[in-house]
Amino acid sequence: MFYYKVNHVPSLWNRILRWGLLILLLMSVLTLVRGTVRGDEPGRGLTAQFEINYLKFIIDHHYSALRITELAAGTDVTRDTAISPSEGTSPSPTFSATTAKATLDEIKSLARRANRMQREEILEAQGFLRDWYKIEYQPKIRPVNRLQIQLLEQTPAGEQFNHYWLETFSRHHYQATTRTLECLVASELKHKALERYCRGILNGQLGEIDAMRELLCRNFSICDYQPLRGLKGRHSGDDDEVAAASSTEEDGQR
């Protein structure tokens, strides 16, 4: 009998130890599952409000870009099948129809491309808000973008418009890239679709800024333009009050 007890006590403790380890493992798994989020769920903690603010910002920002590009390329109330450098953009809600104010084909082409892309990006951002946060959001024009639009609406068609449009739209793009860079480091880790969205905007808008700076240099001999301040950026010899506008105007975009 004594031999039996000695032989089986270790076996009993082994079973207890195995069950204890199994319970601890299950508890760890449950804790991990509770602490994760799927790609179709809202962001965690600080990321949720950040994403809501960013998506509303980019919807509004892109919406103002629709008007800026319409002023350059003009609007076609009736679209035709011809692929032509004189083709306009689709008219946007709340904006009146307009004829093209730009005279450079490169500007009108860039404006059409940006208009089409940003229409799709507005829809995608609205989808993120709806799917993750149950928010139905409609775009609006923010104060600083309204000033940029007014500047271009008041600028005469032709060379002066070409010049001001390249500077204003470069500045407009730059305002989007600074916020979009934040998206890549502050959004929900599991929202890979939003990460791809923000990378696409960042790459696309930086590429277009580069193209517009080249057009400024080639057509207006402005080769040191920087889209960093004011309503339309700055370059040497530019003492226009609009160019030197205070960056505090951008506070309305936050």
KAJO-V636307 format. One record per residue. N is the residue number from 0. RES is the residue in three letters. PHI is phi in whole degrees, -180 to 180 (999 if undefined). PSI is psi as a letter, one per 20 degrees, with the letter a starting at -180 (999 if undefined). OMEGA is omega as a letter, one per 20 degrees, with the letter a starting at -180 (none if undefined). Layout:
BEGIN
N,RES,PHI,PSI,OMEGA ; N,RES,PHI,PSI,OMEGA
END
This chain:
BEGIN
0,MET,999,g,r ; 1,PHE,-59,g,r ; 2,TYR,-62,h,a ; 3,TYR,-63,g,a ; 4,LYS,-65,g,a ; 5,VAL,-64,h,a ; 6,ASN,-73,h,a ; 7,HIS,-107,i,r ; 8,VAL,-60,g,r ; 9,PRO,-59,h,a ; 10,SER,-65,h,r ; 11,LEU,-63,g,r ; 12,TRP,-66,h,r ; 13,ASN,-63,g,r ; 14,ARG,-65,g,r ; 15,ILE,-61,g,a ; 16,LEU,-64,g,r ; 17,ARG,-63,g,r ; 18,TRP,-65,h,r ; 19,GLY,-64,g,r ; 20,LEU,-65,h,r ; 21,LEU,-64,g,r ; 22,ILE,-63,g,r ; 23,LEU,-62,h,r ; 24,LEU,-65,g,r ; 25,LEU,-64,g,r ; 26,MET,-63,h,r ; 27,SER,-65,g,r ; 28,VAL,-64,g,r ; 29,LEU,-63,g,r ; 30,THR,-63,g,a ; 31,LEU,-65,g,a ; 32,VAL,-63,g,r ; 33,ARG,-65,h,a ; 34,GLY,-91,j,a ; 35,THR,-107,r,r ; 36,VAL,-135,q,r ; 37,ARG,-80,r,a ; 38,GLY,-67,i,r ; 39,ASP,-105,j,r ; 40,GLU,-110,r,r ; 41,PRO,-61,r,r ; 42,GLY,-68,r,a ; 43,ARG,-95,q,r ; 44,GLY,55,c,a ; 45,LEU,-64,h,a ; 46,THR,-66,h,a ; 47,ALA,-63,g,a ; 48,GLN,-67,h,r ; 49,PHE,-60,g,a ; 50,GLU,-63,g,r ; 51,ILE,-60,g,a ; 52,ASN,-64,g,a ; 53,TYR,-65,g,a ; 54,LEU,-65,h,r ; 55,LYS,-65,g,r ; 56,PHE,-60,g,a ; 57,ILE,-70,h,r ; 58,ILE,-62,g,a ; 59,ASP,-64,g,a ; 60,HIS,-63,g,r ; 61,HIS,-66,h,r ; 62,TYR,-62,g,r ; 63,SER,-67,h,r ; 64,ALA,-65,h,r ; 65,LEU,-60,g,r ; 66,ARG,-69,g,r ; 67,ILE,-61,g,a ; 68,THR,-76,h,r ; 69,GLU,-62,g,a ; 70,LEU,-62,h,a ; 71,ALA,-77,g,a ; 72,ALA,-94,i,a ; 73,GLY,82,r,r ; 74,THR,-115,q,r ; 75,ASP,-111,o,r ; 76,VAL,-65,h,r ; 77,THR,-115,o,a ; 78,ARG,-85,q,r ; 79,ASP,-116,r,a ; 80,THR,-86,i,a ; 81,ALA,-71,p,r ; 82,ILE,-95,o,a ; 83,SER,-145,q,r ; 84,PRO,-67,i,r ; 85,SER,-96,j,a ; 86,GLU,-63,q,r ; 87,GLY,-98,a,r ; 88,THR,-101,r,r ; 89,SER,-72,p,r ; 90,PRO,-70,q,a ; 91,SER,-105,q,r ; 92,PRO,-59,q,r ; 93,THR,76,i,r ; 94,PHE,-103,p,r ; 95,SER,-78,q,r ; 96,ALA,-62,q,a ; 97,THR,-145,q,r ; 98,THR,-86,q,a ; 99,ALA,-65,p,r ; 100,LYS,-98,h,r ; 101,ALA,-79,q,r ; 102,THR,-116,i,r ; 103,LEU,-89,p,r ; 104,ASP,-61,h,a ; 105,GLU,-62,h,r ; 106,ILE,-69,g,a ; 107,LYS,-64,h,r ; 108,SER,-65,g,r ; 109,LEU,-62,g,a ; 110,ALA,-64,g,r ; 111,ARG,-64,g,r ; 112,ARG,-61,g,a ; 113,ALA,-63,h,a ; 114,ASN,-62,g,a ; 115,ARG,-66,g,a ; 116,MET,-65,g,a ; 117,GLN,-75,h,r ; 118,ARG,-61,g,a ; 119,GLU,-67,h,a ; 120,GLU,-70,h,r ; 121,ILE,-62,g,a ; 122,LEU,-61,g,a ; 123,GLU,-66,g,r ; 124,ALA,-65,h,r ; 125,GLN,-61,h,r ; 126,GLY,-65,g,r ; 127,PHE,-61,g,r ; 128,LEU,-62,g,a ; 129,ARG,-70,g,a ; 130,ASP,-74,h,a ; 131,TRP,-92,h,a ; 132,TYR,-126,j,r ; 133,LYS,56,k,a ; 134,ILE,-109,p,r ; 135,GLU,-98,o,a ; 136,TYR,-118,p,r ; 137,GLN,-109,p,a ; 138,PRO,-69,q,r ; 139,LYS,-143,r,r ; 140,ILE,-93,p,r ; 141,ARG,-86,q,a ; 142,PRO,-53,g,a ; 143,VAL,-66,h,r ; 144,ASN,-72,h,r ; 145,ARG,-62,h,r ; 146,LEU,-65,h,r ; 147,GLN,-64,g,r ; 148,ILE,-64,g,r ; 149,GLN,-61,h,r ; 150,LEU,-58,g,a ; 151,LEU,-75,h,r ; 152,GLU,-65,h,a ; 153,GLN,-87,i,a ; 154,THR,-82,p,r ; 155,PRO,-61,q,r ; 156,ALA,-64,q,r ; 157,GLY,109,b,a ; 158,GLU,-59,g,a ; 159,GLN,-65,h,r ; 160,PHE,-65,g,r ; 161,ASN,-52,g,a ; 162,HIS,-62,g,a ; 163,TYR,-66,h,a ; 164,TRP,-65,g,a ; 165,LEU,-60,g,a ; 166,GLU,-72,g,a ; 167,THR,-67,g,a ; 168,PHE,-73,h,r ; 169,SER,-63,g,r ; 170,ARG,-62,g,r ; 171,HIS,-59,g,r ; 172,HIS,-61,g,a ; 173,TYR,-61,h,r ; 174,GLN,-61,h,r ; 175,ALA,-74,h,a ; 176,THR,-67,h,a ; 177,THR,-66,g,r ; 178,ARG,-72,h,a ; 179,THR,-72,h,r ; 180,LEU,-62,h,r ; 181,GLU,-61,h,r ; 182,CYS,-58,h,a ; 183,LEU,-73,i,a ; 184,VAL,-118,i,a ; 185,ALA,-129,i,a ; 186,SER,-89,r,a ; 187,GLU,-61,p,a ; 188,LEU,-60,h,a ; 189,LYS,-80,i,a ; 190,HIS,-87,m,a ; 191,LYS,-66,h,r ; 192,ALA,-64,h,r ; 193,LEU,-70,h,r ; 194,GLU,-61,g,r ; 195,ARG,-64,g,r ; 196,TYR,-59,g,a ; 197,CYS,-68,h,r ; 198,ARG,-63,h,r ; 199,GLY,-63,g,r ; 200,ILE,-64,g,a ; 201,LEU,-60,g,a ; 202,ASN,-65,g,a ; 203,GLY,-65,g,a ; 204,GLN,-75,h,r ; 205,LEU,-66,h,r ; 206,GLY,-63,h,a ; 207,GLU,-73,h,r ; 208,ILE,-60,g,r ; 209,ASP,-61,g,r ; 210,ALA,-64,h,a ; 211,MET,-71,h,r ; 212,ARG,-65,h,r ; 213,GLU,-64,g,r ; 214,LEU,-65,h,r ; 215,LEU,-63,g,a ; 216,CYS,-69,g,a ; 217,ARG,-72,h,a ; 218,ASN,-98,h,a ; 219,PHE,-128,j,a ; 220,SER,55,k,r ; 221,ILE,-104,n,a ; 222,CYS,-108,j,r ; 223,ASP,-124,k,a ; 224,TYR,-64,p,r ; 225,GLN,-133,p,a ; 226,PRO,-89,k,a ; 227,LEU,-95,i,a ; 228,ARG,-141,r,r ; 229,GLY,71,a,r ; 230,LEU,-82,h,a ; 231,LYS,-139,k,r ; 232,GLY,74,a,a ; 233,ARG,-146,q,r ; 234,HIS,-150,r,a ; 235,SER,-62,q,a ; 236,GLY,83,j,a ; 237,ASP,-97,o,r ; 238,ASP,-109,j,r ; 239,ASP,-63,p,r ; 240,GLU,-60,h,r ; 241,VAL,-63,g,a ; 242,ALA,-67,h,a ; 243,ALA,-96,j,a ; 244,ALA,-56,q,a ; 245,SER,-65,q,r ; 246,SER,-71,i,r ; 247,THR,-65,i,r ; 248,GLU,-61,h,a ; 249,GLU,-74,i,a ; 250,ASP,-59,h,r ; 251,GLY,-66,i,a ; 252,GLN,-88,i,a ; 253,ARG,-80,999,none
END
